[in-house]
Amino acid sequence: MTVTVHDLRGWKAEGRRWAMLTAYDFPTARILDQAGIPVLLVGDSLAQNVLGYENTLPVTMEEMLHHVRAVTRGAQSAMVVADMPFLSYQVSVEEGVRNAGRFLKEGGAHAVKLEGPQVELTHRLVELGVPVMAHVGLTPQSVHGMGGYRVQGRGEEAATRIQEQASALQKAGAFSIVLEGVPAELGTRITDHLHIPTIGIGAGPGCDAQVLVLTDLLGLSDGKLPKFAKAYANLREEIADAAQAFAREVEAGTFPDPEHSYE
């Protein structure tokens, strides 16, 4: 059975922690689903990690829908959350409703994620039966307005503002909320204050759940990882080694050998 918003709320009540990972394609989604990851986020981080854009801003609805469809085909039990890309929901509530509906109707997603204090849109989507995962703190779609990828919520005034945004989004009906790039103390404070699950990424260990970008987790990222990320494997090196081994065997004439040839 597919994980639901009711499961996540129940886990919060039980004190059970859980993991969320980004997924962008069918085979990866299937592997993560079979590994027991309960929530897969088709993140707009697709922009940098798969499509080669500089940041998340250029990725389009059509590009996101393409990858959401692939992930939903691969996931049997995990909840699939579609990240709504930049300017697919900020222009008007009506446009946000239309695009969110496309992710569920055309993409097969179970929920959508919105960045920032999108209280009115969250309320309207929930009224229409579209589950919403909220996202406050560091919001990459607003990176230029925030002056870069900086920790948010330092200082009591800024911390209170983020906490108030989280409370308003909970009241609007969000079933969970991502806290990104905030001090650990604030992450714990908001988690204790809310009855919906918090999902931390650079928000300390006090959150109900944690999310990582898959390419960071697998050691596929090019360059230094952010402070909050951890590589649990080094697939970048393993892939390079495998490719070089294949090339050497081709150059030496040892591949394909009889075992890998038809008679």
PEMOHU-V811174 format. One record per backbone hydrogen bond with DSSP energy under -0.5 kcal/mol. NH is the residue of the N-H (numbers start at 1). CO is the residue of the C=O. E is the energy in kcal/mol with one decimal. If there is no record, write none. Layout:
BEGIN
NH;CO;E, NH;CO;E
END
This chain:
BEGIN
3;77;-2.8, 8;4;-1.7, 9;5;-2.1, 10;6;-2.3, 11;7;-2.4, 12;8;-1.9, 13;9;-2.1, 14;10;-1.9, 15;11;-0.9, 15;12;-0.9, 16;11;-2.6, 17;15;-0.5, 18;208;-1.0, 20;210;-2.6, 21;39;-1.6, 22;212;-1.5, 23;41;-1.7, 29;25;-2.0, 30;26;-2.4, 31;27;-2.1, 32;28;-2.8, 33;29;-2.6, 34;30;-2.5, 35;31;-1.6, 36;33;-1.3, 37;32;-2.2, 38;36;-0.5, 39;19;-0.9, 40;79;-3.2, 41;21;-2.5, 42;40;-0.6, 42;81;-3.0, 43;41;-1.7, 46;43;-1.8, 47;44;-2.0, 49;45;-2.6, 50;46;-2.2, 51;46;-2.2, 53;47;-2.9, 59;56;-0.8, 64;60;-2.4, 65;61;-3.1, 66;62;-2.0, 67;63;-1.6, 68;64;-2.6, 69;65;-2.5, 70;66;-1.2, 71;67;-2.2, 72;68;-2.7, 73;69;-1.6, 74;70;-1.0, 74;71;-0.6, 75;71;-1.8, 76;74;-0.5, 79;38;-2.8, 81;40;-2.9, 81;79;-0.6, 82;111;-2.7, 83;42;-2.0, 83;81;-0.5, 84;82;-0.5, 84;113;-2.2, 88;85;-2.0, 96;92;-2.2, 97;93;-2.7, 98;94;-2.3, 99;95;-2.5, 100;96;-2.5, 101;97;-2.4, 102;98;-1.5, 103;99;-1.5, 104;100;-1.4, 105;101;-3.2, 106;102;-2.3, 107;102;-1.6, 108;104;-0.6, 109;103;-2.3, 110;80;-2.7, 111;80;-1.2, 112;131;-2.1, 113;82;-2.4, 114;133;-2.1, 116;135;-2.7, 118;116;-2.4, 119;117;-2.0, 122;118;-2.3, 123;119;-2.5, 124;120;-2.2, 125;121;-2.8, 126;122;-2.5, 127;123;-2.1, 128;124;-1.5, 129;126;-1.3, 130;125;-2.9, 131;110;-0.5, 131;129;-0.7, 133;112;-3.0, 134;132;-0.6, 134;176;-2.6, 136;178;-2.6, 138;136;-0.5, 138;180;-3.5, 139;137;-0.6, 140;138;-0.6, 142;139;-2.6, 143;140;-1.7, 146;142;-1.9, 147;144;-0.9, 148;143;-2.8, 150;148;-1.8, 152;181;-3.4, 159;155;-2.5, 160;156;-2.7, 161;157;-1.9, 162;158;-1.9, 163;159;-2.4, 164;160;-2.5, 165;161;-2.0, 166;162;-2.4, 167;163;-2.3, 168;164;-2.3, 169;165;-2.2, 170;166;-2.1, 171;167;-2.3, 172;168;-1.8, 173;169;-0.6, 173;170;-1.2, 174;169;-2.3, 175;132;-2.2, 176;132;-0.8, 177;197;-2.0, 178;134;-2.9, 179;199;-2.6, 180;136;-2.1, 180;178;-0.6, 181;201;-2.0, 182;202;-1.4, 183;152;-0.6, 186;183;-0.5, 187;183;-2.1, 188;184;-2.3, 189;185;-2.2, 190;186;-2.7, 191;187;-2.0, 192;188;-2.6, 193;189;-1.4, 194;190;-1.8, 197;175;-0.7, 199;177;-2.6, 200;198;-0.5, 200;209;-2.9, 201;179;-2.1, 207;204;-0.8, 209;198;-1.8, 210;18;-1.5, 211;200;-2.3, 212;20;-1.3, 216;213;-0.8, 217;213;-2.2, 218;214;-2.4, 219;216;-1.1, 220;215;-2.9, 221;215;-1.2, 223;221;-0.8, 229;226;-1.4, 232;217;-2.9, 232;230;-0.6, 233;217;-0.8, 235;218;-2.9, 236;219;-1.4, 238;234;-1.7, 239;235;-2.9, 240;236;-1.8, 241;237;-2.5, 242;238;-2.4, 243;239;-2.5, 244;240;-2.3, 245;241;-2.4, 246;242;-2.3, 247;243;-2.3, 248;244;-2.3, 249;245;-2.0, 250;246;-2.3, 251;247;-2.5, 252;248;-2.1, 253;249;-0.8, 253;250;-0.7, 254;249;-2.0, 255;249;-1.2, 260;257;-1.4, 261;258;-1.5
END
